[in-house]
């Protein structure tokens, strides 16, 4: 399907009958403008400018219109009618432009909502395959190009209707002059086909270039600390400069080519009008009044033809956005998470242990976990360790419903992860990642992110359980303190305790810590471990760690290798066996 067919089909599905009403309004505007100009013919006759004998039916209808409306045939009545029609046409044109602007913004906003909704509802594997900058570019830049494409289509439609109306009237007034001028316009349109193809190619290139610029800019700005620490500013600058230069060249052509076409159109059209004006009466026997009306029509018509061609050129650079947005939306929808609801299962079934029984799991067709059987107690502290690539994070993602369980199950009591929506399941599993994600908002808003209706008492209770209440109250505005982008005003340990408080607010059955202390200093790590010591009496805490020192005090320690469990037991039991855990401990100089 061509890009223009795809765009028009999407607009039809989005706006339905409103597009037809818009086209009717455009037609009325065009006919009003054409009728007003055609009244110049009886107006010229009334002031003594002659026309050819033997009027056509349309000419007679236009000439007799003032008398048919009971206005008489005086010059003032005809002038008044023409001005009245022009005024009504102006009002309709303003209304038409307002409606086009409204629909244009609505189209962009609807696509932004559609894309964000599709992206945020997709499985984690979708985000793992796509760059964040590419998705951001689709929501911001590509939807703006779509809005521009809609506006251009609307302008092309009204230009085409006006051209059609003017042409019919001009043919009725003087078919010889009209055909001569139309031939010139047709030659110009055919001659511009090469430029049209070029602008379409530019439009196809702009989408990926904008996406790559968004991706690179996002990565470099978020990784500014590494870039400065490694003195690689020049390398980052060179990559951005290369993309900016490519975009500059393409946008320059996208802006210049329509202007080139406009300049050629204006020169040739004005030349043609001069020739018709000079030779029309003497060689084509066109009466002065008819000639003046035809010229008036084409003075208005040629700019419309020029605009039509220019809009087509620019549309070619905007229309490819529909392919980008449609592809990403369809990709996200294809990977949408399931939204089942629990059937016949209540909170009373969630009082049991958490059972993980996975034969195969991973991402799509890639199996990264196999033969995992774990029973997490209702209360306590369980550690999961292993080298990088052992499958620890995949296990955490399975517990969160992020990875694909190819065969097997995870249960809380009698409730299976397959029986309910992933959103409901995740409320039962509190999650604290290695880098706590905080928003530029107050501490209270960050803790209550997953439950915006939580009361202050609930937020404070969660903060107390996370041992965060004391340092929060020491801040200038307590729970109403704005913590800055990513919590830059807090220490690493404070950010992690805010993250723990947020995870505890929903009273989860399991608190999952994914490398939650690996990026902390010793003092902050001790504070988090002290918090865990208290919480392990109230909830099951599962700590996935690479650093063994943070899980020595667990009730049970699970050791993983190559996606499977190789050992499990207490620290003392496993060390005494001199097995794989001992090897890991020696490599970290713990023993």
C-alpha positions as CSV (number, residue, x, y, z in Angstrom):
1,X,0.0,0.0,0.0
2,X,1.4,3.4,-1.0
3,X,2.2,5.9,1.8
4,X,-0.5,8.3,0.6
5,X,-3.2,5.5,0.5
6,X,-2.1,4.5,4.0
7,X,-2.4,8.1,5.2
8,X,-5.8,8.7,3.6
9,X,-7.2,5.4,5.0
10,X,-6.0,6.4,8.5
11,X,-7.6,9.8,8.2
12,X,-10.9,8.3,7.1
13,X,-10.9,5.9,10.0
14,X,-10.0,8.7,12.4
15,X,-12.5,11.4,11.3
16,X,-15.1,9.4,9.3
17,X,-18.0,11.6,8.1
18,X,-16.2,14.8,9.3
19,X,-13.9,14.6,6.3
20,X,-16.8,14.5,3.9
21,X,-18.4,17.5,5.7
22,X,-15.0,19.3,5.4
23,X,-14.9,18.6,1.7
24,X,-18.4,20.0,1.3
25,X,-17.4,23.1,3.1
26,X,-14.3,23.5,1.0
27,X,-16.5,23.2,-2.1
28,X,-18.9,25.9,-0.9
29,X,-15.9,28.2,-0.2
30,X,-14.5,27.6,-3.6
31,X,-17.8,28.1,-5.4
32,X,-18.4,31.3,-3.5
33,X,-15.0,32.6,-4.5
34,X,-15.5,31.6,-8.1
35,X,-19.0,33.1,-8.2
36,X,-17.8,36.4,-6.8
37,X,-15.1,36.7,-9.4
38,X,-17.5,35.7,-12.2
39,X,-19.8,38.6,-11.2
40,X,-17.0,40.9,-12.6
41,X,-18.4,40.1,-16.0
42,X,-21.8,41.8,-15.6
43,X,-20.1,44.5,-13.5
44,X,-17.7,45.2,-16.5
45,X,-20.6,45.3,-18.8
46,X,-22.5,47.7,-16.6
47,X,-19.6,50.2,-16.8
48,X,-19.3,49.9,-20.6
49,X,-16.6,47.2,-21.1
50,X,-18.0,45.1,-24.0
51,X,-18.2,41.3,-24.2
52,X,-18.6,39.0,-27.1
53,X,-22.2,38.4,-28.4
54,X,-23.8,35.0,-27.9
55,X,-23.3,34.3,-24.2
56,X,-23.1,30.7,-23.0
57,X,-25.7,29.4,-20.6
58,X,-23.4,29.9,-17.6
59,X,-22.6,33.4,-18.7
60,X,-26.2,34.3,-19.1
61,X,-27.0,32.8,-15.6
62,X,-24.2,34.9,-14.1
63,X,-25.3,38.1,-15.9
64,X,-29.0,37.6,-14.9
65,X,-28.2,36.7,-11.3
66,X,-28.6,40.2,-9.8
67,X,-32.0,40.6,-11.5
68,X,-33.1,37.1,-10.4
69,X,-32.3,38.1,-6.8
70,X,-34.4,41.3,-7.3
71,X,-31.4,43.6,-7.1
72,X,-31.7,45.2,-10.5
73,X,-28.9,45.6,-13.0
74,X,-27.3,48.8,-11.8
75,X,-23.6,48.9,-11.3
76,X,-24.0,49.4,-7.5
77,X,-26.4,46.4,-7.1
78,X,-24.0,44.2,-9.0
79,X,-21.0,45.5,-7.0
80,X,-22.9,45.1,-3.7
81,X,-23.8,41.5,-4.6
82,X,-20.2,40.7,-5.5
83,X,-18.9,42.2,-2.3
84,X,-21.6,40.4,-0.2
85,X,-20.5,37.0,-1.8
86,X,-16.9,37.8,-1.1
87,X,-17.7,38.6,2.5
88,X,-19.7,35.4,3.0
89,X,-16.9,33.5,1.3
90,X,-14.4,35.1,3.7
91,X,-16.4,34.0,6.7
92,X,-16.7,30.5,5.4
93,X,-13.0,30.4,4.6
94,X,-12.1,31.5,8.1
95,X,-14.4,28.8,9.6
96,X,-12.9,26.2,7.2
97,X,-9.3,27.2,8.3
98,X,-10.3,27.0,12.0
99,X,-11.8,23.6,11.5
100,X,-8.7,22.3,9.6
101,X,-6.5,23.6,12.4
102,X,-8.6,21.9,15.0
103,X,-8.7,18.6,13.2
104,X,-4.9,18.9,12.5
105,X,-4.1,19.2,16.2
106,X,-6.7,16.5,17.1
107,X,-5.0,14.2,14.6
108,X,-1.5,14.7,16.2
109,X,-2.9,14.4,19.7
110,X,-4.7,11.2,18.9
111,X,-1.6,9.6,17.4
112,X,0.4,10.7,20.4
113,X,-2.1,9.0,22.7
114,X,-2.2,5.9,20.5
115,X,1.5,5.5,20.3
116,X,2.2,6.1,24.0
117,X,-0.7,3.8,25.0
118,X,0.5,1.1,22.7
119,X,4.2,1.4,23.8
120,X,3.4,1.5,27.5
121,X,1.1,-1.6,27.2
122,X,3.6,-3.7,25.3
123,X,5.7,-6.5,26.9
124,X,9.1,-5.8,28.2
125,X,10.7,-7.6,25.2
126,X,9.4,-4.7,23.0
127,X,11.4,-2.2,25.0
128,X,14.4,-4.4,24.9
129,X,14.3,-4.5,21.1
130,X,13.7,-0.7,20.6
131,X,15.8,2.3,21.5
132,X,14.1,4.8,23.8
133,X,15.0,7.7,21.5
134,X,13.3,6.0,18.6
135,X,10.0,5.7,20.5
136,X,10.3,9.3,21.8
137,X,10.9,10.5,18.3
138,X,7.8,8.7,17.0
139,X,5.6,10.4,19.7
140,X,7.1,13.9,19.3
141,X,8.6,14.4,15.8
142,X,6.7,11.9,13.6
143,X,3.2,12.9,15.0
144,X,4.1,16.5,14.2
145,X,4.9,15.5,10.7
146,X,1.6,13.6,10.5
147,X,-0.3,16.7,11.6
148,X,1.6,18.7,8.9
149,X,0.6,16.0,6.4
150,X,-3.1,16.4,7.3
151,X,-2.9,20.1,6.9
152,X,-1.2,19.8,3.6
153,X,-3.8,17.4,2.3
154,X,-6.5,19.8,3.4
155,X,-4.8,22.6,1.5
156,X,-4.3,20.4,-1.5
157,X,-8.0,19.5,-1.5
158,X,-9.2,23.0,-1.3
159,X,-6.7,24.1,-4.0
160,X,-7.9,21.3,-6.3
161,X,-11.5,22.3,-5.8
162,X,-10.8,26.0,-6.4
163,X,-8.8,25.1,-9.5
164,X,-11.8,23.0,-10.8
165,X,-14.3,25.7,-10.1
166,X,-12.2,28.4,-11.7
167,X,-11.5,26.3,-14.7
168,X,-15.2,25.6,-15.3
169,X,-16.0,29.3,-15.1
170,X,-13.0,30.3,-17.2
171,X,-14.0,27.8,-19.9
172,X,-17.5,29.3,-20.0
173,X,-16.1,32.8,-20.3
174,X,-13.4,32.1,-22.9
175,X,-12.5,28.5,-23.7
176,X,-9.6,29.6,-26.0
177,X,-7.7,31.6,-23.4
178,X,-8.5,29.0,-20.7
179,X,-7.2,26.0,-22.8
180,X,-4.0,28.0,-23.6
181,X,-3.4,28.8,-19.9
182,X,-4.3,25.2,-18.8
183,X,-1.8,23.8,-21.2
184,X,0.9,26.0,-19.6
185,X,-0.1,24.7,-16.2
186,X,-0.1,21.1,-17.3
187,X,3.4,21.4,-18.7
188,X,4.6,22.9,-15.4
189,X,3.0,20.0,-13.4
190,X,4.5,17.3,-15.6
191,X,7.9,19.1,-15.6
192,X,7.9,19.1,-11.8
193,X,7.5,15.3,-11.4
194,X,11.2,14.8,-10.9
195,X,11.3,17.3,-8.1
196,X,8.3,15.6,-6.5
197,X,10.1,12.2,-6.5
198,X,13.1,13.9,-5.0
199,X,11.1,15.4,-2.1
200,X,9.5,12.0,-1.4
201,X,13.0,10.4,-1.1
202,X,14.0,13.2,1.3
203,X,10.8,12.6,3.4
204,X,11.7,8.9,3.7
205,X,15.2,9.8,4.9
206,X,14.1,12.4,7.5
207,X,12.2,9.9,9.7
208,X,15.2,7.6,10.5
209,X,17.6,10.6,10.8
210,X,15.3,12.3,13.3
211,X,15.0,9.1,15.3
212,X,18.8,8.5,15.3
213,X,19.4,12.1,16.5
214,X,16.9,11.5,19.3
215,X,18.5,8.2,20.2
216,X,22.1,9.6,20.2
217,X,21.2,12.8,22.0
218,X,19.4,10.9,24.8
219,X,22.2,8.4,25.2
220,X,24.9,11.0,25.3
221,X,23.1,13.4,27.7
222,X,22.1,10.6,30.1
223,X,25.7,9.2,29.9
224,X,27.3,12.7,30.2
225,X,29.2,11.6,33.3
226,X,30.9,8.7,31.4
227,X,31.7,11.0,28.5
228,X,33.3,13.6,30.6
229,X,35.1,11.1,32.7
230,X,36.7,9.5,29.6
231,X,37.3,12.8,27.9
232,X,35.3,11.7,24.9
233,X,33.4,14.9,24.4
234,X,34.8,15.3,20.9
235,X,33.7,11.8,19.9
236,X,30.2,12.5,21.0
237,X,30.2,15.9,19.4
238,X,31.3,14.5,16.1
239,X,28.5,11.9,16.0
240,X,25.9,14.5,16.8
241,X,27.4,17.0,14.3
242,X,27.3,14.3,11.6
243,X,23.6,13.7,12.2
244,X,22.8,17.4,12.4
245,X,24.6,18.1,9.1
246,X,22.7,15.3,7.4
247,X,19.4,16.7,8.7
248,X,20.5,20.2,7.7
249,X,21.2,19.1,4.1
250,X,17.9,17.2,3.8
251,X,15.8,19.9,5.4
252,X,17.4,22.5,3.3
253,X,16.4,20.6,0.1
254,X,13.0,19.9,1.6
255,X,12.5,23.7,2.0
256,X,14.3,24.8,-1.2
257,X,12.7,22.5,-3.7
258,X,9.1,23.7,-3.2
259,X,10.4,27.3,-3.4
260,X,12.2,26.4,-6.7
261,X,8.9,25.1,-8.1
262,X,7.1,28.2,-6.9
263,X,9.6,30.5,-8.5
264,X,9.4,28.7,-11.9
265,X,5.5,28.6,-11.7
266,X,5.3,32.3,-11.0
267,X,7.6,33.3,-13.8
268,X,6.0,31.0,-16.4
269,X,2.4,31.8,-15.3
270,X,3.0,35.6,-15.4
271,X,4.6,35.3,-18.8
272,X,1.6,33.3,-20.1
273,X,-0.8,35.9,-18.7
274,X,1.1,38.7,-20.5
275,X,0.9,36.8,-23.8
276,X,-2.8,36.1,-23.4
277,X,-3.4,39.8,-22.5
278,X,-1.5,41.0,-25.6
279,X,-2.6,38.4,-28.2
280,X,-6.0,37.4,-26.8
281,X,-8.1,40.2,-28.3
282,X,-6.2,40.6,-31.6
283,X,-5.6,37.0,-32.5
284,X,-8.2,35.0,-30.5
285,X,-11.1,37.5,-30.8
286,X,-11.7,37.6,-27.1
287,X,-13.9,40.5,-26.0
288,X,-12.3,42.9,-23.5
289,X,-14.8,42.0,-20.7
290,X,-14.3,38.2,-21.2
291,X,-10.5,38.7,-21.4
292,X,-10.4,40.7,-18.2
293,X,-12.5,38.1,-16.3
294,X,-10.4,35.2,-17.6
295,X,-7.3,37.1,-16.5
296,X,-8.8,37.8,-13.1
297,X,-9.6,34.2,-12.7
298,X,-6.1,33.1,-13.7
299,X,-4.5,35.7,-11.6
300,X,-6.2,33.9,-8.7
301,X,-5.8,30.4,-10.3
302,X,-2.1,30.3,-11.1
303,X,-1.2,30.9,-7.4
304,X,-3.5,28.1,-6.5
305,X,-1.8,25.8,-9.0
306,X,1.5,27.0,-7.7
307,X,0.4,26.3,-4.1
308,X,-1.0,22.9,-5.1
309,X,2.4,21.9,-6.6
310,X,4.2,23.3,-3.6
311,X,2.0,21.5,-1.1
312,X,2.5,18.3,-3.0
313,X,6.3,18.7,-2.7
314,X,6.1,19.3,1.0
315,X,3.6,16.5,1.6
316,X,6.1,14.1,0.1
317,X,8.5,15.0,3.0
318,X,5.8,14.6,5.7
319,X,3.7,11.6,4.5
320,X,6.3,8.9,5.2
321,X,5.7,9.5,8.9
322,X,2.6,7.4,8.7
323,X,4.7,4.4,7.8
324,X,6.9,4.9,10.8
325,X,4.1,5.5,13.3
326,X,1.9,2.7,11.9
327,X,4.8,0.2,12.0
328,X,5.7,1.0,15.6
329,X,2.1,0.9,16.8
330,X,1.4,-2.4,15.1
331,X,4.6,-3.8,16.6
332,X,3.7,-2.7,20.1
333,X,0.1,-4.0,19.8
334,X,1.4,-7.3,18.6
335,X,3.4,-7.5,21.8
336,X,0.7,-6.2,24.1
337,X,0.6,-7.8,27.6
338,X,-2.4,-9.9,28.4
339,X,-5.2,-8.3,30.4
340,X,-7.0,-11.2,31.9
341,X,-8.7,-10.8,35.3
342,X,-8.8,-13.2,38.1
343,X,-11.7,-15.6,38.1
344,X,-13.1,-16.9,41.4
345,X,-9.9,-16.1,43.3
346,X,-9.8,-13.7,46.2
347,X,-7.2,-12.2,48.5
348,X,-7.6,-15.2,50.9
349,X,-5.7,-17.4,48.4
350,X,-2.6,-15.2,48.6
351,X,-1.6,-16.2,52.1
352,X,0.6,-19.1,50.9
353,X,4.2,-19.4,49.7
354,X,5.5,-18.1,46.4
355,X,6.2,-21.1,44.2
356,X,8.4,-20.8,41.1
357,X,8.3,-23.8,38.8
358,X,9.8,-23.0,35.4
359,X,10.9,-25.5,32.9
360,X,11.8,-22.9,30.2
361,X,11.8,-19.1,30.1
362,X,13.4,-16.3,28.3
363,X,12.8,-13.7,25.7
364,X,10.9,-14.8,22.6
365,X,12.6,-17.9,21.2
366,X,15.8,-17.3,23.3
367,X,15.7,-19.6,26.4
368,X,17.8,-18.2,29.3
369,X,16.2,-20.1,32.2
370,X,15.6,-23.9,32.6
371,X,14.5,-26.2,35.4
372,X,14.0,-23.6,38.1
373,X,12.1,-24.8,41.2
374,X,12.0,-22.5,44.2
375,X,9.6,-22.1,47.1
376,X,9.8,-18.7,48.7
377,X,8.4,-18.6,52.3
378,X,5.7,-16.2,53.4
379,X,8.3,-14.4,55.6
380,X,12.0,-14.3,55.5
381,X,15.1,-13.3,53.4
382,X,16.2,-15.3,50.3
383,X,19.3,-14.5,48.3
384,X,19.9,-15.4,44.6
385,X,23.5,-15.1,43.4
386,X,25.6,-16.1,40.4
387,X,28.0,-14.6,37.9
388,X,26.9,-12.3,35.1
389,X,24.7,-14.2,32.6
390,X,23.7,-16.8,35.2
391,X,20.0,-15.9,34.7
392,X,19.4,-13.9,37.9
393,X,17.8,-10.9,36.1
394,X,15.7,-13.2,33.9
395,X,14.3,-14.9,37.0
396,X,13.5,-11.5,38.5
397,X,11.8,-10.5,35.2
398,X,9.8,-13.7,35.2
399,X,8.5,-13.0,38.8
400,X,7.5,-9.5,37.5
401,X,5.8,-10.9,34.4
402,X,8.3,-9.3,32.1
403,X,10.0,-12.3,30.6
404,X,8.2,-15.1,28.7
405,X,7.5,-18.3,30.7
406,X,7.6,-20.8,27.8
407,X,6.7,-23.7,30.1
408,X,6.0,-23.7,33.8
409,X,4.3,-21.4,36.3
410,X,4.7,-19.0,39.2
411,X,2.1,-19.0,42.0
412,X,1.3,-17.1,45.1
413,X,-0.6,-19.6,47.2
414,X,-3.1,-21.0,44.6
415,X,-3.1,-17.9,42.3
416,X,-1.1,-18.4,39.1
417,X,0.5,-15.6,37.2
418,X,-1.4,-16.9,34.1
419,X,-4.8,-16.4,35.8
420,X,-4.7,-12.6,36.1
421,X,-3.5,-9.5,34.3
422,X,0.1,-8.6,34.6
423,X,-0.9,-5.3,36.1
424,X,-2.7,-7.0,39.0
425,X,0.1,-9.6,39.5
426,X,2.7,-6.8,39.8
427,X,0.8,-5.3,42.7
428,X,1.7,-8.5,44.6
429,X,5.4,-8.2,43.8
430,X,7.2,-5.1,45.1
431,X,10.2,-4.3,43.0
432,X,13.3,-2.3,43.8
433,X,15.9,-2.1,40.9
434,X,19.6,-1.3,41.1
435,X,19.0,2.3,40.0
436,X,15.8,3.6,41.7
437,X,13.8,5.6,39.2
438,X,12.5,8.8,40.8
439,X,10.6,11.6,39.2
440,X,11.0,15.3,39.4
441,X,8.2,15.6,42.0
442,X,7.8,15.5,45.8
443,X,8.8,12.6,48.0
444,X,5.2,11.9,48.7
445,X,4.3,11.8,45.0
446,X,7.2,9.4,44.3
447,X,6.3,7.0,47.1
448,X,2.6,7.1,46.0
449,X,3.4,6.7,42.3
450,X,1.8,3.2,42.0
451,X,-1.2,4.4,44.1
452,X,-2.1,8.1,43.6
453,X,-5.1,7.7,45.9
454,X,-3.0,6.6,48.9
455,X,-3.5,8.7,52.0
456,X,-0.7,10.6,53.8
457,X,-0.9,8.1,56.6
458,X,-0.3,5.2,54.2
459,X,2.6,6.9,52.6
460,X,4.2,7.7,56.0
461,X,3.7,4.1,57.1
462,X,5.5,2.8,54.0
463,X,8.3,5.2,54.6
464,X,8.6,4.1,58.2
465,X,8.8,0.5,57.2
466,X,11.6,1.4,54.7
467,X,13.4,3.3,57.5
468,X,13.1,6.5,55.4
469,X,10.8,8.6,57.6
470,X,13.6,10.1,59.7
471,X,15.7,11.5,56.9
472,X,12.5,12.6,55.0
473,X,11.4,14.7,58.0
474,X,14.9,16.2,58.2
475,X,14.5,17.7,54.7
476,X,13.3,21.3,54.4
477,X,9.7,20.5,53.5
478,X,9.5,16.9,54.6
479,X,7.3,14.8,52.4
480,X,6.6,17.8,50.2
481,X,10.3,18.2,49.3
482,X,10.8,18.2,45.5
483,X,13.8,15.9,45.0
484,X,14.9,17.0,41.5
485,X,15.4,15.0,38.3
486,X,16.1,11.3,39.2
487,X,16.3,12.4,42.9
488,X,19.6,14.2,42.4
489,X,19.1,16.0,45.8
490,X,19.2,12.7,47.7
491,X,22.0,10.3,48.4
492,X,22.1,6.8,46.8
493,X,21.0,5.1,50.0
494,X,18.1,7.6,50.5
495,X,16.9,7.0,46.9
496,X,16.9,3.3,47.5
497,X,14.9,3.6,50.7
498,X,12.4,5.8,48.8
499,X,12.2,3.0,46.2
500,X,11.6,0.4,49.0
501,X,8.9,2.6,50.5
502,X,7.2,2.9,47.1
503,X,7.4,-0.9,46.7
504,X,5.9,-1.5,50.2
505,X,3.0,1.0,49.8
506,X,0.9,-1.6,48.0
507,X,1.4,-4.3,50.7
508,X,3.1,-6.7,48.3
509,X,3.4,-10.4,49.1
510,X,7.1,-10.4,47.9
511,X,9.7,-7.7,47.9
512,X,12.1,-8.2,45.1
513,X,15.5,-6.4,45.3
514,X,17.4,-6.6,42.0
515,X,21.0,-5.6,42.8
516,X,19.5,-3.0,45.0
517,X,22.7,-2.4,47.1
518,X,25.4,-3.0,44.4
519,X,25.8,0.7,43.6
520,X,25.8,1.9,47.2
521,X,28.7,2.8,49.5
522,X,29.3,0.6,52.6
523,X,27.4,2.9,55.0
524,X,24.4,3.1,52.7
525,X,24.5,-0.7,52.1
526,X,24.5,-1.3,55.9
527,X,21.5,1.0,56.3
528,X,19.6,-0.9,53.6
529,X,20.5,-4.3,55.2
530,X,19.3,-3.1,58.6
531,X,16.0,-2.2,57.0
532,X,15.8,-5.6,55.4
533,X,16.5,-7.2,58.8
534,X,13.3,-5.6,60.1
535,X,11.2,-6.2,57.0
536,X,12.1,-10.0,56.8
537,X,9.8,-10.5,59.8
538,X,6.8,-9.0,57.9
539,X,7.3,-10.1,54.3
540,X,9.3,-12.4,52.0
541,X,12.3,-10.5,50.7
542,X,14.1,-11.9,47.6
543,X,17.5,-10.2,47.0
544,X,19.2,-10.8,43.7
545,X,22.9,-9.9,44.1
546,X,26.2,-10.2,42.4
547,X,28.1,-9.0,45.5
548,X,28.0,-11.9,48.0
549,X,28.5,-9.8,51.1
550,X,25.0,-8.4,50.9
551,X,23.3,-11.9,51.1
552,X,25.5,-13.8,53.7
553,X,22.7,-13.4,56.3
554,X,19.9,-14.8,54.2
555,X,17.6,-17.7,55.4
556,X,18.2,-19.4,52.1
557,X,20.8,-18.8,49.4
558,X,20.2,-19.9,45.8
559,X,23.2,-20.2,43.5
560,X,22.6,-20.0,39.7
561,X,24.8,-20.8,36.8
562,X,24.0,-20.9,33.0
563,X,20.3,-20.3,33.7
564,X,19.9,-23.1,36.2
565,X,20.1,-23.6,40.0
566,X,23.3,-25.4,41.0
567,X,23.2,-25.0,44.8
568,X,20.8,-23.9,47.6
569,X,21.0,-23.7,51.3
570,X,22.3,-21.3,54.0
571,X,25.7,-19.6,53.6
572,X,27.4,-21.9,56.1
573,X,26.0,-25.0,54.5
574,X,27.1,-24.1,51.0
575,X,30.5,-22.9,52.1
576,X,31.1,-26.1,54.0
577,X,30.4,-28.1,50.8
578,X,33.3,-26.3,49.0
579,X,31.1,-26.1,45.9
580,X,30.3,-23.4,43.4
581,X,29.5,-20.7,46.0
582,X,32.9,-21.2,47.5
583,X,34.5,-20.5,44.1
584,X,32.4,-17.3,43.8
585,X,33.4,-16.2,47.3
586,X,37.1,-16.8,46.6
587,X,36.9,-14.8,43.4
588,X,35.4,-11.9,45.4
589,X,38.0,-12.3,48.2
590,X,35.4,-12.9,50.8
591,X,37.0,-16.1,52.1
